Amino acid sequence: MPFGERYPPLIEFVQRFLEVDRDMGLPQQSTTAWRAALEYNLIQLLAEVAPSHADSQVFFSNSGAEAIEGAIKFVKAFRPAAPYILNFTGGYHGKTYGALSLTPNEEYQAPFRPLMANVVTVKFGDIEAFRTEVDQLGGNNIAGVFLEPIQGEAGVIIPPRNFLEQLGAICEHYGIVIVADEIQVGLGRSGYHFASIEWGGLEPDIITLAKPLGGGIMPVGATIARRDIYHTMLGGLSSKRHSSTFGGNSLAMAVGLKSLELLLENNLAARSRRLGAKSLERLVTIQQRHEHLFEAVRGMGLLLALEFRPVVGPKAAPVQRELIDELSGLLGLLTLHKAGVHANLSLNAKRTIRLTPALNIPEPLLDELLDRVERSADHHAWAVEMLTATAPKTLYGLTRLARGV
Ligand SMILES: Cc1ncc(COP(=O)(O)O)c(C=O)c1O
């Protein structure tokens, strides 16, 4: 949510759009001006930091997972003879079938096996492990690599700074298509419009965007691909090889364009970087004062993570570990919620709670948010205190939730 709930300029824009334009302009009928304008502006923004993308093209869809599905097909169509796709431990790309195949999480994958074949998972942030895997499989056998420049659902995992750049060099050598999934961190959340490029020094071939592109009120996904990649799959008579009824509709494109305008006019990426640095400093201080409660804090822009310690000590049997981790995260979330802080669980890191304030959050409100985090930490200086301070009925409910019953 880049602008928080019901951001007046966006709501007013949508109301006016519905009064004035009223035409959904589905792309099957025509390429609308709204769609063309959003594509043009996205590409301009991208080309400012990656000039080689100046003639790239965009396939619009309706969610992050769909943007990834599009990217999988682009990769496969472009390198049909290369069977393998690489992804990374901790990565999250969505839960539709293809995206799920690239999301290495037992809980989500196990019930749906067999998934897409020939996906090989490499340790995130470890360039030697990546090099070894490429050598073993043979670079020419690898169609593409999917990565988040900073992993969001893994609990805000920031790789070593030169990891992405080195990965880029290896992929370029073999022509491996690089897909940077910027769905969570892109367009400002991480403090950059394109974190892989501006922070990581990587020039991906395909970039996926979603979440903030719809301003938090409209489902919009985008798969940006280099022109040759785009055309191999969708050029000329092949243009029907991938499609979506509502992908690229006028209302979604208009909202996307307005969101982009609001992000840029208010300089929200730079603001996110500045406020994020300040917030992280504060969280580090809180963590140092409460090491018994927080195992770690991390952050990049206004994507902040609090990793809670397990509420039950290390003596617990390994089979209970998952349950305890889940319960620890839920208790952390509940504790923050009681302090008035609306936070997020992390889908691939059970004990990590993310703070993702609106990028336009008034600064005093952000300070208040951090004050409240601190106050709730003062109140529960040890993780186990969150457990003992919770009413048995609530605890029972959370345990059932954690066990999935
Ligand atoms: C990096 C990343 N990719 C893909 C997705 C999937 O997006 P959606 O939930 O819109 O399908 C997410 C959602 O959290 C994400 O964080």
The ligand as an SDF file (V2000), in Angstrom:
LIG
                    3D

 16 16  0  0  0  0  0  0  0  0999 V2000
    8.3120  -10.5970   -4.3900 C   0  0  0  0  0  0  0  0  0  0  0  0
    6.9120  -11.0430   -4.6310 C   0  0  0  0  0  0  0  0  0  0  0  0
    6.6030  -11.6310   -5.7870 N   0  0  0  0  0  0  0  0  0  0  0  0
    5.3520  -12.0290   -6.0590 C   0  0  0  0  0  0  0  0  0  0  0  0
    4.3310  -11.8590   -5.1450 C   0  0  0  0  0  0  0  0  0  0  0  0
    2.9510  -12.3240   -5.4690 C   0  0  0  0  0  0  0  0  0  0  0  0
    2.1060  -11.2420   -5.6480 O   0  0  0  0  0  0  0  0  0  0  0  0
    0.5220  -11.4300   -5.5470 P   0  0  0  0  0  0  0  0  0  0  0  0
    0.1950  -11.7090   -4.1180 O   0  0  0  0  0  0  0  0  0  0  0  0
   -0.0500  -10.1270   -6.0470 O   0  0  0  0  0  0  0  0  0  0  0  0
    0.1490  -12.5740   -6.4460 O   0  0  0  0  0  0  0  0  0  0  0  0
    4.6190  -11.2480   -3.9170 C   0  0  0  0  0  0  0  0  0  0  0  0
    3.5710  -11.0780   -2.9020 C   0  0  0  0  0  0  0  0  0  0  0  0
    3.8200  -10.9230   -1.7340 O   0  0  0  0  0  0  0  0  0  0  0  0
    5.9430  -10.8320   -3.6610 C   0  0  0  0  0  0  0  0  0  0  0  0
    6.2740  -10.2470   -2.4980 O   0  0  0  0  0  0  0  0  0  0  0  0
  1  2  1  0
  2  3  1  0
  2 15  2  0
  3  4  2  0
  4  5  1  0
  5  6  1  0
  5 12  2  0
  6  7  1  0
  7  8  1  0
  8  9  2  0
  8 10  1  0
  8 11  1  0
 12 13  1  0
 12 15  1  0
 13 14  2  0
 15 16  1  0
M  END
$$$$
